Amino acid sequence: MALSPATRDKLKTVSTATLCTALFKRGLRNQFIQDVHPVNPSLPTMVGEAFTLRYIPAREDLNPISVFQDPNHPQRVAVEQCPEGAVMVIDSRKDARAASAGSILISRLMVRGAAGMVTDGGFRDTPELAALPFPTYHQRPSAPTNLTLHQALDINVPIGCGDVAVFPGDVIVGDQEGVFVIPAHLADEIADEAVEMTAFEDFVTEEVLKGRPIIGLYPPTLQQSKDDFAVWRKAKNR
């Protein structure tokens, strides 16, 4: 099921922390990609469907620099095939010793209308990436070309990224804390629930900052807390 504009917009307003709790309620405990961080934390929340690329360990006789001359090289083809509004997610086997991509390929993704790029390895040219209005997430900067360690193999297949299974079409959400994966069939209901959770947590935050105790408020086991939230929500048009 394709990601609807309404669901995309809702997911841009919630945090990966809230999404983690919503999925945990459904028994999914391992959807937050580990050891992946935003190159530019000041950018808005990234949301898009996963379009994947898988790397395997490079074998030297098959991965010289001349492979980039092949117009069918999977890394280059993936950049040109990634759909508008999608997030390219790369399985780099959590190995950041060589770059998964650099500023030229990522700039191409940006101008083609992709929503962002994620790797559990590293990116090169990170000063340039930090200046782009395009979300990128990686483990850490890495200058060596990907060819020294990674061999691009499969496009848009199920992968592992930061110890999380990512299937093509899964919904990827990235904020200042990291990147979260929502199974495609759950995206609509999770977005609705997360918006509700965010409204309540905003109310709780205001109350706590006023000095209100947590017990009975978070979670709202006291009826007074529920009543106060209803009044707050009406006043805030939430």
N, C-alpha and C positions, 0 to 999 in steps of 0.2 A: 504494500500500500504506500503510495507516494506521500511525502511530507506535505501537508497542506499549509498554505500561507498563514492561516490562523494559528496553527500549532507552532509553526516556526516563530511567529511573533510572541506567543506566550512563553516559549522556552528562552527567548532573549531577555526575559524579565526575572528569571529565577536563577538561583545559584546551583553549582554542582553539589554543594553540601545538602541542599534541600532535595535534589534529585536522588542523591545517595540514600536518604531516608525513605523516600517514596518507593524506590526499588527494593530496599531492604524489607519493607512491609510485605512485599510479594515474594520474598525468599531469595532475591538476587543480591548477593553480597559482594560481588567482585566485578563491578562495572566502571570503577574509577581507574584510569590508566596510571600506572605507577611510574614515578620518576620522570615525569614529563612536565615541562614548565613553559609559560609563555615567553617568547622573545621580547614582546612589547606588552607588558601588563596593562597599559593604559587604554588599549583598544576595547571596543564594545564586545559583548558576548558573541561568540562564534556558534552558529547553528547550521547544520547541513547534513545531508545523507552521505554515508560513507562510500567512497570510491577507493579501492585498495590497490596497493602495490606490494609485492613480496620480494624480499631479497634473500638469497642464500649465501653461504660463505663463498667468496671468490676463489676460483681456481685459476692460477696464473696463466696457463696456456689458453684459457678460454676468455680471459678478461683483460687483454691489453688495452691501451688507450685508443687504439684504432677501432674498437667496437662502436664508439660513438659516431663513426662514419656511416654505420648501418642505419638507414631510415626506419627500420623496424625494431630498433633497440627499445626494449620494454619501458625503460625509464622515460625516454622521450615520447614514445607513443602514449603512455599513460597521461603525461602532461597535456597532450593534445586531445585526449579522449575524455578527460574528467569533465562531467557535465556542469553546466552553470548551476550555481547554488550548492554544489556538493563540496564535501571536505575530503581531500586526499589523505588517506591514512597509510603510512608505510611501516611494514614489518622489517625492522633493521636488527632483529634479534637482540635488542637492548644493548647494541654495541655502538658506542659513540666514538670509537677510535678513528672512524672515517665518516665523512659527511654523507648524509642521505640525499641531499640536494643543496643547491646554492641560490644566490639571489636572482640569477638570470632565469632559471626554470621556474622559480617561485613567482617572479614578476610576470612570467607568461601565464601562469595559473591565475594570477590576480586579474590581468586584463581580459582573460577569457571568461571571467565572472564566477570563478570558484569562490567558496565561502571561507576556505582556510586550508592549512596543511599541518599534519601531525606526524611525527616520527618518534619511535622509542630509541632512536639513535641521536645523531647530532646534525646540525646544519652548519654550513660554512657561510661566510659573508654576513655574519650576524649584525655588524654595525649597519649595513645596508638594509637588512631585514627589519631591524628595529625602527627604521625610518619609514618603512612602507605602511600604508593604511590597510594592512592585510594580516590577519591572525596567523601566526605560526607557533607551533609548540614542539619542543624537543627536550632531550636530556641535558645537553650542554653543547657549547660551540665546538666545532671540529673542522679544522682546515684541510686535512688530506682528502683527495678525491675519493668518491665512493668506490671506485674501481679497485683500490688497494685492499679492500676487505669485503665489499658487497658485490654480488652479481644479481642484477635485476632479472626476475624470472617470470612471475605471474601477475597478470592484471585482473583486478576485480574478482578475486577469489576470497574465501574466508581466510583470515590471518590472525596472528596473535600480535598485539601491540601493548607493550608494558604489562604483560601478564593478563591481558583481557582479550577474550575472543571478540573479533570484529567481523561481522558479516556484511557484504555489500548491501547497502540500503538501510543499515542501522542508522539511528539518528545520533549525531555527534554534537556534544555541547561543550564549549570551552570557555572558561572564565579566568579570573586572575589566579585562581587556585590550581587549575588544571583542566583535564579533559575527561568527560563522562560519556559512556556509551549506552544508549537506550535501544533495546530491541525494537525493531520497526513496528511490530504489531501492538506495542504498548505505548507508542509515542503520544497519541491523542489523549488517552486517559491519564498518563503521567503528567503531561503538560497542564491539564485541568487541575489535577490534585496539587501540583507544585505551586500553581498560582494561589490556590486556597491556603496552602501552608505558609506561603510567603506573606500573605495578608495578615494571618494570625501572628506570625513571628514578628512582623513590624509592630503590631499592637503590643505584644509582650515586651519588645525592646523598649518602647516608649514608657511602659509601666515600670519596668525595672530601673530605668534611668531616673524615674521619679522617686525611687526608693521602695517600690512594692516588693514583698517577698515572693520567691519562686513557688513555694509550696501552695498548691491549689490553683496556681496560675498557669504553670507550664510543666506538665499538661494541665488543662483546665478541669480539674476534678471538682472545683467548687462552682455551683450554679452562678454565683456572683461574677465569676470570671467570664463565663459565657455571656451573661447579660451585658457586662461592660464591653465585651468585644462587639456585640451586636450594635451597641450605641456608637462605638468608635467607628465601626465599618460604615454605618449610615452617614456619619459626619464626614468621613474621609472619601465617601463614594467609592469604596473598595468592595 
